[in-house]
């Protein structure tokens, strides 16, 4: 390339001349991010070669299927494949093999017991298999789903059944047995357990009254039994009064779990967003309770608690970063901030989508910005699960597609499905950590 002249300051440099001479540097490395596999590889490649250099391109391990077009038929085939693998892996005694990430290697009793709960056990697997049957129309999967519900109910002594919890204990298993196994006794047991949580402070979706509120909604939709509608009202009234004032416009719940008083969590699994979702998603059951003020308050609270870093938005795991009051220093690492469904922008986007667009314009913009942050961050490393991985973050994109109608979010959700569908293994069939 010819030298390019540059102007200089004569008082400083006199009659000297300045030129720019472009010379190749040799070999240039280009590390391509997962979410721009073409733009950030082809563009720099052309410029680098034009300058006379050689190029080594390192593509992202998280975009192995970027050259593949989305195919609904292929997606359905993958769903069927996963369902059939789960069918083959089922054992009448041990149910499904537990995903290694869900097992404490130092707990021999845990390694010996199959999980039965919704989050990581047989009940969750059955819900997924039922969805497979609805999507694909495979009657064998539907029949297997009914059988698995019965097995999940019979597995009560095995694990977690004495814990009054929707996600990780009794409530979820009983709900599954009642809805899919037509077990009225299981629904009666669920109702009795839910009554014990009414007015108990410090609950959240995983453990406590908010989770039972979600279970009551599903039970009512399935049975139309008015007792579930009455139960929902009895749960919500004291729940609305449990919030604490942290700052102007910030009213939060404080979980009281495992015998400890915790700080105010914000996320979808164990925090404010999840509890708000449990209430607002039950609106149709709450004829006698006006939720319009709470809806506005929830929008304002999440706007007030959203930290901004330029254009990026991601809520801290705990409000103001305050750790649980009884946490010892050795456990503080477990309270770090996340960008997942359970804690962080992805879950909050999914949960707060329940607030209709237009109720709060700031919230509308905030949810879109949080979705952009989730997209730029890329899939959580090495995890395809819903709670901590790509499935939960991709779910946020689908929620934004439904909210905004922008095809961009559907394309992004599909890109997650293409990339992570290949990477998720068949080691375990659980909702929390696995392909199901």
NUTIMI-519357 format. One record per residue (C-alpha): residue number from 1; z, y, x. Coordinates in steps of 0.001 Angstrom, whole numbers, plus 500000, padded with zeros to 6 digits. Each point is the difference from the previous one (the first is absolute). Layout:
{pt NUM, {Z, Y, X}}
...
//
This chain:
{pt 1, {500000, 500000, 500000}}
{pt 2, {499243, 503518, 501195}}
{pt 3, {502817, 502276, 501097}}
{pt 4, {501177, 502480, 497361}}
{pt 5, {500775, 503543, 501065}}
{pt 6, {503219, 501686, 498992}}
{pt 7, {500866, 503687, 499834}}
{pt 8, {502599, 501251, 502458}}
{pt 9, {502017, 503189, 500382}}
{pt 10, {498255, 502089, 502744}}
{pt 11, {503111, 502111, 500847}}
{pt 12, {501770, 496772, 500886}}
{pt 13, {497203, 497832, 501416}}
{pt 14, {497390, 502509, 501151}}
{pt 15, {496556, 498449, 500417}}
{pt 16, {501238, 496393, 499829}}
{pt 17, {498349, 497638, 497541}}
{pt 18, {501645, 497425, 497694}}
{pt 19, {498297, 496903, 498678}}
{pt 20, {501057, 496899, 498101}}
{pt 21, {498638, 496788, 501442}}
{pt 22, {500417, 496974, 497743}}
{pt 23, {500511, 496794, 501922}}
{pt 24, {500720, 496524, 498654}}
{pt 25, {503559, 498826, 500476}}
{pt 26, {499135, 496308, 500130}}
{pt 27, {501585, 497686, 497432}}
{pt 28, {501582, 501531, 496892}}
{pt 29, {502424, 498093, 497792}}
{pt 30, {499920, 500609, 496241}}
{pt 31, {502905, 498595, 497950}}
{pt 32, {498865, 500073, 496385}}
{pt 33, {502568, 500454, 497168}}
{pt 34, {499941, 497473, 497182}}
{pt 35, {499236, 502451, 497193}}
{pt 36, {496889, 501595, 501580}}
{pt 37, {498315, 496972, 501610}}
{pt 38, {496490, 501500, 499960}}
{pt 39, {500496, 503770, 500272}}
{pt 40, {502284, 499770, 503013}}
{pt 41, {497954, 497329, 501753}}
{pt 42, {496339, 500960, 499468}}
{pt 43, {500485, 503773, 500304}}
{pt 44, {501821, 500009, 503369}}
{pt 45, {497730, 497151, 501179}}
{pt 46, {496842, 502109, 499572}}
{pt 47, {501537, 503029, 501724}}
{pt 48, {501394, 497979, 502894}}
{pt 49, {496732, 498157, 500661}}
{pt 50, {498059, 503256, 499778}}
{pt 51, {502201, 501391, 502776}}
{pt 52, {499041, 497077, 502245}}
{pt 53, {503177, 497976, 499715}}
{pt 54, {500652, 496390, 499160}}
{pt 55, {502336, 499193, 497092}}
{pt 56, {502579, 497334, 499225}}
{pt 57, {500848, 499970, 496294}}
{pt 58, {503278, 498509, 498800}}
{pt 59, {499772, 499408, 496243}}
{pt 60, {503139, 499712, 497910}}
{pt 61, {501451, 496568, 499311}}
{pt 62, {500844, 501294, 496529}}
{pt 63, {496381, 500446, 498914}}
{pt 64, {498353, 496599, 500540}}
{pt 65, {498043, 500206, 496753}}
{pt 66, {498786, 503599, 500245}}
{pt 67, {496361, 498899, 500016}}
{pt 68, {500384, 498025, 496798}}
{pt 69, {499202, 501463, 496609}}
{pt 70, {502575, 499642, 497265}}
{pt 71, {499242, 497050, 497772}}
{pt 72, {501873, 499321, 496774}}
{pt 73, {498787, 496411, 500122}}
{pt 74, {501353, 499543, 503506}}
{pt 75, {503322, 501565, 499002}}
{pt 76, {500294, 497648, 497035}}
{pt 77, {499150, 497059, 502238}}
{pt 78, {502762, 501020, 502383}}
{pt 79, {502493, 500215, 497146}}
{pt 80, {499000, 496514, 498890}}
{pt 81, {500303, 498732, 503582}}
{pt 82, {503523, 501355, 500341}}
{pt 83, {500971, 498558, 496628}}
{pt 84, {498658, 496563, 500861}}
{pt 85, {501755, 500058, 503380}}
{pt 86, {503244, 500805, 498212}}
{pt 87, {499322, 497181, 497560}}
{pt 88, {499574, 497557, 502890}}
{pt 89, {503115, 501271, 501795}}
{pt 90, {502286, 499550, 497004}}
{pt 91, {502728, 497383, 500251}}
{pt 92, {502150, 498939, 497036}}
{pt 93, {503152, 500132, 502134}}
{pt 94, {499414, 502875, 502407}}
{pt 95, {497605, 502051, 497823}}
{pt 96, {497921, 502039, 502471}}
{pt 97, {500516, 500346, 503756}}
{pt 98, {501873, 503203, 500735}}
{pt 99, {498214, 502585, 502105}}
{pt 100, {501529, 500052, 503520}}
{pt 101, {500628, 503755, 499757}}
{pt 102, {502327, 499353, 497054}}
{pt 103, {502263, 497556, 501849}}
{pt 104, {502992, 500828, 502176}}
{pt 105, {499510, 497637, 502996}}
{pt 106, {503773, 499914, 500574}}
{pt 107, {500782, 498940, 496427}}
{pt 108, {499602, 496226, 499691}}
{pt 109, {500882, 500030, 496290}}
{pt 110, {497283, 502541, 499285}}
{pt 111, {497405, 497958, 501885}}
{pt 112, {500859, 496950, 497881}}
{pt 113, {499737, 501710, 496603}}
{pt 114, {496867, 501028, 498150}}
{pt 115, {499979, 503498, 498590}}
{pt 116, {499755, 500360, 496227}}
{pt 117, {500102, 503768, 499432}}
{pt 118, {497210, 502428, 499134}}
{pt 119, {499897, 501731, 503366}}
{pt 120, {499572, 497098, 502385}}
{pt 121, {500193, 496808, 497950}}
{pt 122, {498567, 497730, 497351}}
{pt 123, {500330, 502436, 497091}}
{pt 124, {497862, 502589, 501811}}
{pt 125, {497455, 497373, 500978}}
{pt 126, {499689, 498935, 496369}}
{pt 127, {499357, 503587, 498877}}
{pt 128, {497227, 500228, 502593}}
{pt 129, {498510, 496678, 498925}}
{pt 130, {499999, 501125, 496391}}
{pt 131, {498076, 503120, 501061}}
{pt 132, {497541, 497762, 501863}}
{pt 133, {499441, 497997, 496840}}
{pt 134, {499335, 503134, 497959}}
{pt 135, {497603, 501431, 502586}}
{pt 136, {498021, 496876, 500771}}
{pt 137, {500241, 498076, 496751}}
{pt 138, {500930, 496820, 501845}}
{pt 139, {501924, 497909, 497498}}
{pt 140, {501522, 497851, 502739}}
{pt 141, {501767, 503023, 501451}}
{pt 142, {501305, 500968, 496562}}
{pt 143, {501386, 496506, 499424}}
{pt 144, {501563, 500002, 503436}}
{pt 145, {501605, 503395, 499314}}
{pt 146, {501771, 498623, 496919}}
{pt 147, {501253, 497021, 501982}}
{pt 148, {501231, 502204, 502833}}
{pt 149, {502025, 502155, 497611}}
{pt 150, {501840, 496924, 498831}}
{pt 151, {500690, 498968, 503598}}
{pt 152, {501236, 503512, 500841}}
{pt 153, {502443, 499831, 497113}}
{pt 154, {501206, 496560, 501060}}
{pt 155, {500593, 501306, 503527}}
{pt 156, {502848, 502300, 498938}}
{pt 157, {502678, 498428, 502227}}
{pt 158, {497848, 500360, 503101}}
{pt 159, {500120, 503685, 500835}}
{pt 160, {500955, 503466, 498764}}
{pt 161, {500562, 498925, 496431}}
{pt 162, {503573, 501278, 499979}}
{pt 163, {498839, 503477, 501001}}
{pt 164, {499415, 502232, 496959}}
{pt 165, {496738, 501484, 501192}}
{pt 166, {496493, 500446, 498634}}
{pt 167, {498046, 499800, 503261}}
{pt 168, {502104, 497693, 502174}}
{pt 169, {502213, 498109, 497591}}
{pt 170, {500676, 498653, 496527}}
{pt 171, {498198, 502502, 497816}}
{pt 172, {496529, 499513, 501405}}
{pt 173, {500195, 496205, 499861}}
{pt 174, {501350, 500053, 496454}}
{pt 175, {497272, 502432, 498909}}
{pt 176, {497289, 497792, 501488}}
{pt 177, {501432, 496903, 498319}}
{pt 178, {500209, 501825, 496670}}
{pt 179, {496578, 501640, 499998}}
{pt 180, {497911, 497204, 501463}}
{pt 181, {502151, 496969, 499282}}
{pt 182, {500899, 501135, 496452}}
{pt 183, {503659, 499370, 500865}}
{pt 184, {502140, 501885, 497467}}
{pt 185, {503226, 498999, 501742}}
{pt 186, {498769, 501665, 503179}}
{pt 187, {499316, 503235, 498105}}
{pt 188, {503459, 499829, 498446}}
{pt 189, {501499, 499604, 503485}}
{pt 190, {497948, 502957, 501212}}
{pt 191, {501248, 502144, 497136}}
{pt 192, {503630, 499081, 500682}}
{pt 193, {499642, 500774, 503716}}
{pt 194, {498338, 503347, 499249}}
{pt 195, {502904, 501050, 497785}}
{pt 196, {502406, 499599, 502925}}
{pt 197, {498155, 502695, 501972}}
{pt 198, {500131, 502709, 497307}}
{pt 199, {501951, 502967, 501309}}
{pt 200, {500492, 498449, 503438}}
{pt 201, {499351, 502811, 502519}}
{pt 202, {497772, 499795, 503030}}
{pt 203, {497330, 497550, 498873}}
{pt 204, {496333, 499929, 501012}}
{pt 205, {496858, 498024, 499217}}
{pt 206, {500827, 497057, 502259}}
{pt 207, {503615, 499678, 498902}}
{pt 208, {501606, 501539, 496918}}
{pt 209, {499180, 501620, 496670}}
{pt 210, {496589, 501581, 500879}}
{pt 211, {498566, 496575, 500801}}
{pt 212, {501336, 498575, 496747}}
{pt 213, {498375, 502922, 498185}}
{pt 214, {496604, 498881, 501319}}
{pt 215, {500787, 496415, 498969}}
{pt 216, {500941, 501205, 496513}}
{pt 217, {496655, 501789, 499678}}
{pt 218, {498045, 496861, 500885}}
{pt 219, {502138, 497892, 497658}}
{pt 220, {499426, 502441, 497128}}
{pt 221, {496240, 500151, 500593}}
{pt 222, {499855, 496202, 499897}}
{pt 223, {502366, 499292, 497112}}
{pt 224, {500155, 503258, 497998}}
{pt 225, {503665, 499139, 499488}}
{pt 226, {501801, 503294, 499142}}
{pt 227, {503091, 498984, 501968}}
{pt 228, {498121, 500790, 503211}}
{pt 229, {499157, 503457, 498703}}
{pt 230, {503669, 500643, 499194}}
{pt 231, {500990, 498667, 503426}}
{pt 232, {497613, 502419, 501727}}
{pt 233, {501651, 502967, 498306}}
{pt 234, {503469, 498759, 500943}}
{pt 235, {498939, 499750, 503640}}
{pt 236, {498231, 503352, 500251}}
{pt 237, {502626, 502290, 498473}}
{pt 238, {502703, 499460, 502662}}
{pt 239, {497340, 499700, 502725}}
{pt 240, {498758, 503531, 499361}}
{pt 241, {503553, 501297, 500402}}
{pt 242, {500600, 498343, 503379}}
{pt 243, {497953, 502434, 502082}}
{pt 244, {501707, 502170, 502605}}
{pt 245, {499119, 503615, 500874}}
{pt 246, {499028, 500149, 503682}}
{pt 247, {498259, 503385, 500035}}
{pt 248, {498357, 502371, 497523}}
{pt 249, {497363, 497966, 498202}}
{pt 250, {501072, 496754, 501702}}
{pt 251, {501900, 497504, 497832}}
{pt 252, {500106, 496484, 501410}}
{pt 253, {501576, 496619, 499382}}
{pt 254, {502290, 498529, 502659}}
{pt 255, {499896, 496178, 500234}}
{pt 256, {503299, 498117, 500256}}
{pt 257, {498897, 496658, 501378}}
{pt 258, {501628, 497069, 501752}}
{pt 259, {503425, 501632, 499772}}
{pt 260, {498851, 503124, 501859}}
{pt 261, {499267, 503574, 498925}}
{pt 262, {496504, 500889, 501113}}
{pt 263, {498153, 503259, 500476}}
{pt 264, {497251, 501121, 497628}}
{pt 265, {496859, 497936, 500489}}
{pt 266, {496670, 501438, 498829}}
{pt 267, {497550, 497079, 499988}}
{pt 268, {498526, 497705, 497380}}
{pt 269, {501976, 496856, 500814}}
{pt 270, {503546, 501216, 500437}}
{pt 271, {499905, 503685, 499234}}
{pt 272, {499371, 502893, 497658}}
{pt 273, {496281, 499400, 499433}}
{pt 274, {500550, 496402, 498906}}
{pt 275, {502818, 500906, 497616}}
{pt 276, {497956, 502851, 498528}}
{pt 277, {497124, 497578, 499485}}
{pt 278, {502237, 497477, 498226}}
{pt 279, {501060, 502702, 497526}}
{pt 280, {496648, 501682, 499396}}
{pt 281, {498091, 496706, 499708}}
{pt 282, {502377, 499026, 497174}}
{pt 283, {499245, 503132, 497991}}
{pt 284, {498510, 498069, 497059}}
{pt 285, {503295, 498149, 499535}}
{pt 286, {502046, 503207, 500001}}
{pt 287, {499104, 501631, 496688}}
{pt 288, {503382, 501706, 499701}}
{pt 289, {500064, 501390, 503554}}
{pt 290, {497885, 503037, 500946}}
{pt 291, {498861, 499499, 503602}}
{pt 292, {497926, 503186, 500337}}
{pt 293, {502748, 501869, 501891}}
{pt 294, {500621, 497034, 502262}}
{pt 295, {496274, 499681, 500688}}
{pt 296, {499843, 503628, 501090}}
{pt 297, {503194, 499596, 502006}}
{pt 298, {498636, 496919, 501770}}
{pt 299, {496826, 501854, 500985}}
{pt 300, {501996, 502967, 501313}}
{pt 301, {502405, 497745, 501910}}
{pt 302, {497260, 498125, 501816}}
{pt 303, {498215, 503248, 500851}}
{pt 304, {503224, 501460, 501382}}
{pt 305, {500702, 496943, 502150}}
{pt 306, {496505, 499634, 501515}}
{pt 307, {499820, 500996, 503691}}
{pt 308, {496669, 501405, 501202}}
{pt 309, {498536, 499638, 503483}}
{pt 310, {496878, 502079, 499734}}
{pt 311, {497866, 498241, 497389}}
{pt 312, {501988, 496763, 500267}}
{pt 313, {502613, 499119, 497378}}
{pt 314, {502462, 497129, 500251}}
{pt 315, {503473, 499876, 498522}}
{pt 316, {502897, 499011, 502215}}
{pt 317, {501625, 496703, 499163}}
{pt 318, {503328, 501700, 499263}}
{pt 319, {500417, 503560, 498757}}
{pt 320, {500614, 502350, 502941}}
{pt 321, {500116, 496972, 502298}}
{pt 322, {503651, 499303, 499222}}
{pt 323, {500871, 496374, 500671}}
{pt 324, {502175, 497846, 497720}}
{pt 325, {503568, 501185, 500222}}
{pt 326, {501276, 496625, 501137}}
{pt 327, {497168, 499133, 502406}}
{pt 328, {501086, 499010, 503473}}
{pt 329, {498050, 501436, 502974}}
{pt 330, {498395, 496629, 500800}}
{pt 331, {498233, 499925, 496616}}
{pt 332, {498555, 503525, 500080}}
{pt 333, {496554, 498868, 501139}}
{pt 334, {499504, 498279, 496649}}
{pt 335, {500144, 503385, 498241}}
{pt 336, {496994, 501486, 501817}}
{pt 337, {497251, 501637, 497976}}
{pt 338, {497090, 497911, 498722}}
{pt 339, {496532, 500454, 498530}}
{pt 340, {499890, 497023, 497663}}
{pt 341, {500403, 499098, 496359}}
{pt 342, {503710, 499264, 500299}}
{pt 343, {500829, 503237, 501820}}
{pt 344, {497589, 502848, 500551}}
{pt 345, {496944, 501726, 498602}}
{pt 346, {498129, 496908, 498756}}
{pt 347, {502779, 498841, 497686}}
{pt 348, {500820, 503488, 498777}}
{pt 349, {496336, 500607, 499128}}
{pt 350, {499944, 496726, 498052}}
{pt 351, {503264, 500686, 498174}}
{pt 352, {499430, 503662, 499143}}
{pt 353, {496530, 499294, 498669}}
{pt 354, {501925, 499277, 496794}}
{pt 355, {500379, 503803, 499622}}
{pt 356, {496774, 501142, 498285}}
{pt 357, {497622, 502223, 501899}}
{pt 358, {500512, 503645, 499098}}
{pt 359, {503752, 499857, 499374}}
{pt 360, {500561, 501566, 503427}}
{pt 361, {497047, 501320, 502016}}
{pt 362, {501963, 499955, 503243}}
{pt 363, {500820, 496335, 499492}}
{pt 364, {496326, 499233, 499288}}
{pt 365, {498983, 501526, 503345}}
{pt 366, {502929, 498398, 501788}}
{pt 367, {499110, 496478, 498891}}
{pt 368, {496412, 500436, 501203}}
{pt 369, {501238, 501337, 503360}}
{pt 370, {502398, 497057, 500303}}
{pt 371, {497096, 497644, 499317}}
{pt 372, {497997, 501659, 502766}}
{pt 373, {502938, 499558, 502377}}
{pt 374, {500202, 496316, 499077}}
{pt 375, {496274, 499586, 500626}}
{pt 376, {500057, 501769, 503378}}
{pt 377, {502929, 497891, 501164}}
{pt 378, {498052, 496779, 499474}}
{pt 379, {501241, 496603, 498806}}
{pt 380, {503548, 499096, 501065}}
{pt 381, {499756, 497974, 503168}}
{pt 382, {499649, 496270, 499520}}
{pt 383, {501169, 499925, 496379}}
{pt 384, {497992, 499370, 496847}}
{pt 385, {502955, 499913, 497610}}
{pt 386, {500727, 502272, 497059}}
{pt 387, {503420, 501316, 500992}}
{pt 388, {499409, 500768, 503672}}
{pt 389, {496270, 499567, 500496}}
{pt 390, {496419, 500759, 499108}}
{pt 391, {500129, 498676, 496425}}
{pt 392, {502650, 502522, 498964}}
{pt 393, {498212, 502885, 501725}}
{pt 394, {496697, 498958, 498460}}
{pt 395, {501697, 499986, 496606}}
{pt 396, {500710, 503711, 500492}}
{pt 397, {496271, 500610, 500442}}
{pt 398, {499290, 498235, 496696}}
{pt 399, {502617, 502160, 498296}}
{pt 400, {498338, 503134, 501374}}
{pt 401, {496623, 498736, 498798}}
{pt 402, {501425, 499602, 496508}}
{pt 403, {501665, 503411, 500220}}
{pt 404, {497109, 502044, 501388}}
{pt 405, {496904, 497978, 499125}}
{pt 406, {498718, 500584, 503561}}
{pt 407, {498000, 496986, 501228}}
{pt 408, {501254, 500737, 503526}}
{pt 409, {503343, 498364, 499193}}
{pt 410, {498388, 496886, 498562}}
{pt 411, {497874, 499667, 503147}}
{pt 412, {503102, 500323, 502156}}
{pt 413, {501865, 497351, 498020}}
{pt 414, {497022, 497681, 500376}}
{pt 415, {499861, 500620, 503747}}
{pt 416, {503628, 498876, 500224}}
{pt 417, {499183, 496916, 497974}}
{pt 418, {497063, 499093, 502274}}
{pt 419, {501942, 500543, 503205}}
{pt 420, {503321, 498476, 499036}}
{pt 421, {498635, 497115, 497959}}
{pt 422, {498674, 498522, 503214}}
{pt 423, {503234, 500516, 501890}}
{pt 424, {502540, 498682, 497495}}
{pt 425, {500982, 496450, 500744}}
{pt 426, {500892, 497127, 497717}}
{pt 427, {503304, 499291, 501711}}
{pt 428, {502005, 501052, 496981}}
{pt 429, {499252, 500874, 496403}}
{pt 430, {502259, 502859, 499066}}
{pt 431, {499575, 503406, 498418}}
{pt 432, {502126, 501803, 502575}}
{pt 433, {498334, 498573, 503100}}
{pt 434, {496833, 498001, 499522}}
{pt 435, {496567, 499733, 498440}}
{pt 436, {501282, 499487, 496454}}
//
